[in-house]
Amino acid sequence: MTSSRVQRVFAGVWAMVPFAALLVAATLWQAPARVPTHWSSDLPDGFSTGAGVFTVTVSIAGFCAVAAALVAALAVVVPALWSRWIVTVLAGVAAAAAATYGAAAWGTHLAGTAEKVHVIWSIAPFVIGILWAIAAYVLHRTEPVDRQAVIDTVPERSRVVPVRGGDVVPWATVVRSGTLFGTAIFVAVVLTVTTVLAWISSLWLGLFVAVVSVAAVAFTAAWSRVEIRVDDGGLVLQSQVLPVPVLRVAAGDVVGVEVADLDPMKWGGIGLRWLPDRSAYIVRGGPGIVVHRASGRRLGIEIPEGEEVAAAGTHALLQSAGRALAAGHGRTAG
């Protein structure tokens, strides 16, 4: 069995653990007669039977366990990147489901009665689900990529070649996305209303929703206006809305660069898009830069200023990557 297959199996088993934990819990402890299921303030106002909540959560965790096992078994058919994300989501959902029952039952046990379970217990399943999903993602490592095999897929005229001497001529341009700006406004309005309602119901729940809302709006807004820059270090996408870089591609990670006409239908649509083998930042479609990375993934960035500006950026990045290759900074694996 290859290392990649073993890693997929480990990640799949990790996604099954919440289901197994629920089954163990059912044999060792009797479900509470009554557990909280809804909070309108710091204390609950909705309740259900412990057996009923257990049945729902064990069904969800069981489905995720079976699906994770199926994905692991079909390792030959399911692409590694798809498998990694599918198992990550399944692990997170399964853990959140198991934690929902666990938090309700254990919270009731500690409080002595379902009516006294604090709202903080309703937040715990989300945190546990996220942490469990991150662990599954880490466990499901992909096999090292053969750099030469990736280079062979790049058109010969677009490949990085060693460059000795001379300085990289810096290149930069600014790209604005009205779609992402509008999306950021929409997300801000919806999440503001959600946060206010959650805050009215409970201070703790409102605080949790507020933190998630701010992060979601900031992430979306950061991509609405970015400066695309090439220097000695490689390619950088720097947000002009927030003082943070939103994406970096090291010069040693680049194996090819080319100018191409970016069709949104082939790259996942308008805006910021992630697909199994490529990602893209497209405003409306048109000339742009396609970066071939050592990992085998491609990055497409539309340059609204036109093909001439895109060609200048391509030349600068090829020069930066060529200097890194000559200096021995090119990575051997993605």
VMD Tcl script that draws the C-alpha trace (Angstrom):
set ca {
  {0.00 0.00 0.00}
  {1.47 3.40 -1.01}
  {2.09 6.19 1.51}
  {-0.69 8.24 -0.08}
  {-3.17 5.39 0.33}
  {-2.14 4.92 3.96}
  {-2.63 8.62 4.64}
  {-6.09 8.51 3.08}
  {-6.97 5.54 5.28}
  {-5.75 7.37 8.40}
  {-7.84 10.42 7.52}
  {-10.85 8.21 6.79}
  {-10.50 6.46 10.15}
  {-10.26 9.86 11.83}
  {-13.61 10.80 10.25}
  {-15.12 7.57 11.64}
  {-13.99 8.16 15.23}
  {-16.94 10.44 16.19}
  {-19.41 7.71 15.16}
  {-17.49 5.13 17.17}
  {-17.37 7.51 20.14}
  {-21.16 7.86 20.07}
  {-21.62 4.09 19.99}
  {-19.26 3.68 22.94}
  {-21.07 6.44 24.84}
  {-24.40 4.70 24.24}
  {-23.15 1.47 25.79}
  {-21.47 3.10 28.80}
  {-23.89 5.87 29.74}
  {-27.64 6.17 29.60}
  {-28.93 9.12 27.60}
  {-30.49 11.89 29.75}
  {-34.25 11.98 29.72}
  {-34.21 15.62 28.63}
  {-31.53 17.79 27.02}
  {-31.48 21.40 25.74}
  {-31.69 22.00 22.00}
  {-32.29 25.75 21.68}
  {-31.21 28.89 23.52}
  {-32.83 32.36 23.34}
  {-30.64 33.73 26.15}
  {-27.91 32.35 28.38}
  {-30.29 29.55 29.39}
  {-32.20 27.21 27.04}
  {-35.82 27.57 25.99}
  {-36.09 24.48 23.78}
  {-35.71 20.85 24.81}
  {-35.85 17.31 23.44}
  {-35.33 13.81 24.71}
  {-31.75 12.63 25.06}
  {-32.59 9.51 23.05}
  {-34.03 11.62 20.24}
  {-30.95 13.85 19.99}
  {-28.72 10.79 20.11}
  {-30.61 9.14 17.25}
  {-30.23 12.20 15.01}
  {-26.55 12.77 15.77}
  {-25.56 9.12 15.49}
  {-27.33 8.96 12.10}
  {-25.36 11.98 10.83}
  {-22.05 10.70 12.21}
  {-22.79 7.23 10.81}
  {-23.46 8.60 7.34}
  {-20.19 10.55 7.44}
  {-18.30 7.44 8.60}
  {-19.66 5.34 5.73}
  {-18.98 8.09 3.20}
  {-15.40 8.54 4.48}
  {-14.80 4.80 4.26}
  {-16.12 4.78 0.68}
  {-13.86 7.69 -0.33}
  {-10.84 5.93 1.21}
  {-11.72 2.68 -0.59}
  {-12.02 4.49 -3.94}
  {-8.57 6.05 -3.68}
  {-7.74 4.94 -7.22}
  {-10.79 6.73 -8.67}
  {-11.17 9.81 -6.46}
  {-8.47 12.48 -7.08}
  {-6.27 13.07 -4.03}
  {-7.24 16.74 -3.67}
  {-10.97 15.97 -3.89}
  {-10.53 13.12 -1.41}
  {-8.72 15.40 1.03}
  {-11.45 18.03 1.05}
  {-14.32 15.53 1.11}
  {-12.86 13.68 4.09}
  {-12.13 17.00 5.82}
  {-15.76 18.09 5.51}
  {-17.09 14.68 6.55}
  {-14.80 14.61 9.61}
  {-15.89 18.10 10.64}
  {-19.61 17.35 10.28}
  {-19.30 14.02 12.10}
  {-17.38 15.59 14.98}
  {-19.84 18.49 15.26}
  {-22.75 16.04 15.35}
  {-21.14 13.86 18.02}
  {-20.16 16.94 20.03}
  {-23.73 18.25 19.84}
  {-25.01 15.21 21.71}
  {-21.98 15.10 23.98}
  {-22.26 18.77 24.94}
  {-26.01 18.54 25.57}
  {-25.72 15.35 27.64}
  {-22.60 16.30 29.58}
  {-23.82 19.86 30.11}
  {-27.07 18.51 31.53}
  {-25.15 16.13 33.79}
  {-22.95 18.91 35.18}
  {-25.81 21.41 35.56}
  {-28.08 18.86 37.19}
  {-31.00 19.77 34.95}
  {-31.51 20.65 31.28}
  {-32.98 24.04 32.18}
  {-29.67 25.22 33.68}
  {-27.30 24.34 30.81}
  {-25.44 27.51 29.77}
  {-25.44 28.62 26.12}
  {-21.65 28.15 25.97}
  {-22.35 24.42 25.56}
  {-24.11 25.16 22.25}
  {-20.95 26.77 20.83}
  {-18.60 23.90 21.75}
  {-19.74 21.57 18.89}
  {-18.81 24.15 16.24}
  {-15.33 24.62 17.69}
  {-14.77 20.87 18.00}
  {-16.03 20.29 14.45}
  {-13.60 22.86 13.02}
  {-10.63 21.49 14.97}
  {-11.50 17.90 13.98}
  {-11.73 18.92 10.32}
  {-8.33 20.64 10.47}
  {-6.80 17.49 11.96}
  {-8.31 15.38 9.15}
  {-6.90 17.76 6.54}
  {-3.43 17.49 8.09}
  {-3.62 13.70 8.31}
  {-4.64 13.42 4.66}
  {-1.30 14.56 3.28}
  {-0.77 14.27 -0.44}
  {2.20 12.50 -2.00}
  {5.19 14.65 -3.04}
  {4.84 15.80 -6.63}
  {7.52 15.01 -9.21}
  {8.69 18.47 -10.24}
  {9.99 17.26 -13.60}
  {6.67 15.60 -14.38}
  {4.93 18.92 -13.74}
  {7.44 20.81 -15.91}
  {6.75 18.39 -18.78}
  {3.10 19.56 -18.81}
  {4.10 23.22 -19.26}
  {4.42 24.55 -22.84}
  {8.14 24.68 -23.63}
  {8.19 28.41 -24.40}
  {6.54 29.12 -21.02}
  {8.91 27.10 -18.83}
  {11.23 28.66 -16.29}
  {14.91 28.47 -17.26}
  {17.93 29.45 -15.14}
  {18.74 33.17 -15.28}
  {22.12 34.39 -14.07}
  {23.02 38.01 -13.61}
  {20.85 41.07 -13.97}
  {18.12 42.33 -11.67}
  {14.43 41.53 -11.75}
  {12.53 44.52 -13.05}
  {9.66 45.00 -10.56}
  {6.18 44.85 -12.02}
  {2.84 45.70 -10.45}
  {-0.76 46.38 -11.34}
  {-4.01 46.82 -9.42}
  {-7.10 44.72 -10.07}
  {-10.57 45.58 -8.76}
  {-13.47 43.14 -8.51}
  {-16.91 44.71 -8.36}
  {-18.39 41.23 -7.86}
  {-16.38 40.61 -4.70}
  {-17.02 44.14 -3.42}
  {-20.77 43.65 -3.87}
  {-20.53 40.23 -2.26}
  {-18.69 41.75 0.72}
  {-21.48 44.32 1.20}
  {-24.17 41.63 0.95}
  {-22.33 39.38 3.42}
  {-21.85 42.33 5.79}
  {-25.57 43.21 5.78}
  {-26.74 39.63 6.28}
  {-24.21 38.82 8.99}
  {-24.81 42.11 10.80}
  {-28.49 41.26 11.13}
  {-27.57 37.72 12.20}
  {-25.13 39.04 14.79}
  {-27.69 41.49 16.25}
  {-30.30 38.75 16.58}
  {-27.77 36.40 18.14}
  {-26.60 39.14 20.52}
  {-30.17 39.80 21.65}
  {-30.60 36.10 22.35}
  {-27.31 35.61 24.17}
  {-24.13 37.59 24.79}
  {-21.89 34.54 24.26}
  {-23.64 33.43 21.09}
  {-23.62 36.99 19.77}
  {-19.90 37.31 20.44}
  {-19.17 34.04 18.62}
  {-21.28 35.03 15.59}
  {-19.71 38.50 15.56}
  {-16.17 37.10 15.37}
  {-17.12 34.73 12.53}
  {-18.96 37.55 10.72}
  {-16.06 39.99 10.90}
  {-13.67 37.32 9.59}
  {-15.99 36.42 6.68}
  {-16.55 40.05 5.63}
  {-12.86 40.94 5.97}
  {-11.79 37.95 3.85}
  {-14.26 38.82 1.08}
  {-13.49 42.54 1.13}
  {-9.73 41.93 1.08}
  {-10.02 40.38 -2.39}
  {-12.17 43.16 -3.87}
  {-9.12 45.31 -4.68}
  {-5.64 43.80 -4.88}
  {-2.23 44.83 -6.10}
  {-0.50 42.12 -8.11}
  {3.26 42.49 -7.69}
  {6.32 40.64 -8.96}
  {9.76 41.08 -7.38}
  {12.81 39.00 -6.47}
  {10.71 36.90 -4.08}
  {8.09 35.92 -6.67}
  {4.42 36.83 -7.03}
  {2.44 38.63 -4.32}
  {-1.23 39.58 -4.23}
  {-1.51 42.42 -1.72}
  {-4.93 43.59 -0.59}
  {-5.56 47.32 -1.05}
  {-8.51 47.16 1.36}
  {-6.69 45.56 4.29}
  {-2.93 45.83 4.90}
  {-2.32 42.13 4.38}
  {-0.98 39.93 1.55}
  {-3.78 37.59 0.44}
  {-1.58 35.25 -1.61}
  {2.12 34.61 -2.15}
  {3.80 32.38 -4.73}
  {7.51 32.01 -4.06}
  {9.81 32.32 -7.07}
  {11.14 28.81 -6.42}
  {7.58 27.43 -6.59}
  {7.08 28.63 -10.19}
  {7.90 26.23 -13.03}
  {6.16 28.11 -15.84}
  {4.29 31.32 -16.68}
  {2.23 32.23 -19.71}
  {-0.24 34.79 -20.99}
  {-3.67 33.32 -21.68}
  {-7.24 34.38 -22.30}
  {-9.07 33.43 -19.10}
  {-12.55 32.11 -19.76}
  {-14.60 32.25 -16.51}
  {-16.51 29.12 -17.56}
  {-13.25 27.12 -17.57}
  {-11.93 28.57 -14.31}
  {-14.99 28.25 -12.09}
  {-16.67 31.63 -12.67}
  {-16.20 35.29 -11.78}
  {-14.36 36.31 -8.62}
  {-12.13 34.14 -6.48}
  {-12.35 30.46 -7.42}
  {-10.74 27.20 -6.27}
  {-10.93 24.00 -8.33}
  {-9.16 20.64 -7.81}
  {-6.23 21.45 -10.11}
  {-6.32 25.23 -10.35}
  {-7.42 28.45 -8.73}
  {-8.22 31.83 -10.24}
  {-8.96 35.49 -9.60}
  {-11.13 36.68 -12.49}
  {-12.94 40.02 -12.82}
  {-14.93 39.47 -16.00}
  {-12.76 37.31 -18.26}
  {-10.00 38.27 -20.67}
  {-6.19 38.46 -20.83}
  {-4.34 37.26 -17.78}
  {-1.37 35.42 -16.33}
  {-1.35 31.67 -15.76}
  {1.26 30.50 -13.25}
  {2.27 26.83 -13.28}
  {3.34 25.83 -9.77}
  {5.64 23.00 -8.69}
  {2.68 21.37 -6.92}
  {1.01 20.82 -10.29}
  {-1.67 23.44 -9.62}
  {-2.22 26.43 -11.88}
  {-3.06 29.96 -10.79}
  {-4.94 32.21 -13.21}
  {-5.04 35.97 -12.59}
  {-6.91 38.28 -14.93}
  {-5.14 41.51 -15.89}
  {-7.88 43.95 -17.01}
  {-5.27 46.41 -18.38}
  {-4.74 44.09 -21.31}
  {-2.44 41.54 -22.88}
  {0.58 43.87 -23.08}
  {0.58 44.47 -19.31}
  {0.01 40.75 -18.69}
  {2.99 39.94 -20.93}
  {5.19 42.32 -18.92}
  {4.14 40.61 -15.71}
  {4.81 37.20 -17.23}
  {8.31 38.26 -18.27}
  {9.08 39.63 -14.80}
  {7.90 36.46 -13.06}
  {9.85 34.22 -15.45}
  {12.93 36.27 -14.68}
  {12.33 36.07 -10.91}
  {11.73 32.31 -11.05}
  {14.74 31.84 -13.34}
  {17.04 33.58 -10.87}
  {15.69 31.41 -8.05}
  {16.27 28.29 -10.15}
  {19.85 29.35 -10.95}
  {20.48 29.96 -7.27}
  {19.19 26.47 -6.43}
  {16.00 27.65 -4.71}
  {13.65 25.70 -6.96}
  {11.70 23.15 -4.97}
  {11.98 19.48 -5.79}
  {8.47 18.70 -4.60}
  {5.17 20.44 -4.43}
}
mol new
graphics top color blue
foreach p $ca { graphics top sphere $p radius 0.5 }
foreach p [lrange $ca 0 end-1] q [lrange $ca 1 end] { graphics top cylinder $p $q radius 0.2 }
display resetview
